[in-house]
Amino acid sequence: MAKKSDKRKIIGLVSEESGERIYYTTKNTINTPDKLNLRKYSPKLRRHVVFTETKKSLGRNEAPKRK
């Protein structure tokens, strides 16, 4: 069980090109307050693309569309 003072949060990583959310990780919110941008492999596109941070609890594997 996690402590109440636990600084690490679970985040999802969304592909900027396909909009899929297939990677999850934790990050320390005090050391890295900005959003993460990581280059990871997308099996749908079969190449490396940029994944950006989003909340974990968005529902299914797709991110909401930006305005």
C-alpha positions as a Markdown table, in Angstrom:
| # | Residue | x | y | z |
|---|---|---|---|---|
| 1 | Met | 0.0 | 0.0 | 0.0 |
| 2 | Ala | 1.3 | 3.4 | -0.9 |
| 3 | Lys | 2.1 | 6.0 | 1.8 |
| 4 | Lys | 0.2 | 9.2 | 1.9 |
| 5 | Ser | 3.4 | 11.2 | 1.6 |
| 6 | Asp | 4.5 | 9.3 | -1.5 |
| 7 | Lys | 5.7 | 11.8 | -4.1 |
| 8 | Arg | 5.7 | 9.4 | -7.1 |
| 9 | Lys | 2.6 | 9.5 | -9.3 |
| 10 | Ile | 1.5 | 7.0 | -12.0 |
| 11 | Ile | 1.3 | 8.7 | -15.5 |
| 12 | Gly | 0.3 | 7.5 | -18.9 |
| 13 | Leu | 2.3 | 8.2 | -22.1 |
| 14 | Val | 0.3 | 9.2 | -25.2 |
| 15 | Ser | 1.7 | 8.9 | -28.7 |
| 16 | Glu | 1.6 | 12.3 | -30.5 |
| 17 | Glu | 1.0 | 10.8 | -33.9 |
| 18 | Ser | -1.5 | 8.0 | -33.3 |
| 19 | Gly | -3.1 | 9.1 | -30.0 |
| 20 | Glu | -2.6 | 5.7 | -28.3 |
| 21 | Arg | -1.8 | 5.4 | -24.7 |
| 22 | Ile | 0.2 | 2.2 | -24.3 |
| 23 | Tyr | 3.0 | 3.0 | -21.9 |
| 24 | Tyr | 2.6 | 3.8 | -18.1 |
| 25 | Thr | 5.3 | 4.8 | -15.7 |
| 26 | Thr | 5.8 | 6.7 | -12.4 |
| 27 | Lys | 7.5 | 10.0 | -11.9 |
| 28 | Asn | 8.6 | 12.1 | -8.9 |
| 29 | Thr | 6.5 | 15.3 | -9.2 |
| 30 | Ile | 8.8 | 17.3 | -7.0 |
| 31 | Asn | 11.9 | 16.7 | -9.1 |
| 32 | Thr | 10.2 | 16.9 | -12.5 |
| 33 | Pro | 7.2 | 19.2 | -12.4 |
| 34 | Asp | 7.1 | 19.6 | -16.2 |
| 35 | Lys | 5.5 | 17.1 | -18.6 |
| 36 | Leu | 7.6 | 14.3 | -19.8 |
| 37 | Asn | 8.4 | 13.8 | -23.5 |
| 38 | Leu | 10.0 | 10.5 | -24.3 |
| 39 | Arg | 10.8 | 8.8 | -27.6 |
| 40 | Lys | 9.5 | 5.3 | -27.4 |
| 41 | Tyr | 8.5 | 2.5 | -29.9 |
| 42 | Ser | 4.9 | 2.5 | -31.2 |
| 43 | Pro | 3.9 | -1.0 | -32.3 |
| 44 | Lys | 1.0 | 0.4 | -34.3 |
| 45 | Leu | 3.2 | 2.6 | -36.4 |
| 46 | Arg | 6.2 | 0.3 | -36.1 |
| 47 | Arg | 8.7 | 3.0 | -35.4 |
| 48 | His | 9.9 | 5.3 | -32.6 |
| 49 | Val | 7.7 | 8.4 | -31.9 |
| 50 | Val | 7.4 | 11.0 | -29.2 |
| 51 | Phe | 5.2 | 10.1 | -26.3 |
| 52 | Thr | 3.9 | 12.9 | -23.9 |
| 53 | Glu | 2.7 | 12.6 | -20.3 |
| 54 | Thr | -1.0 | 12.5 | -19.5 |
| 55 | Lys | -3.1 | 11.4 | -16.5 |
| 56 | Lys | -3.5 | 7.7 | -15.9 |
| 57 | Ser | -7.3 | 7.6 | -15.4 |
| 58 | Leu | -8.5 | 8.7 | -18.8 |
| 59 | Gly | -10.4 | 5.5 | -19.5 |
| 60 | Arg | -9.6 | 3.5 | -22.6 |
| 61 | Asn | -6.3 | 3.4 | -24.6 |
| 62 | Glu | -7.1 | 6.6 | -26.6 |
| 63 | Ala | -6.4 | 10.1 | -25.4 |
| 64 | Pro | -9.0 | 12.9 | -25.7 |
| 65 | Lys | -8.8 | 15.0 | -28.9 |
| 66 | Arg | -7.2 | 18.4 | -28.5 |
| 67 | Lys | -9.2 | 21.5 | -29.4 |
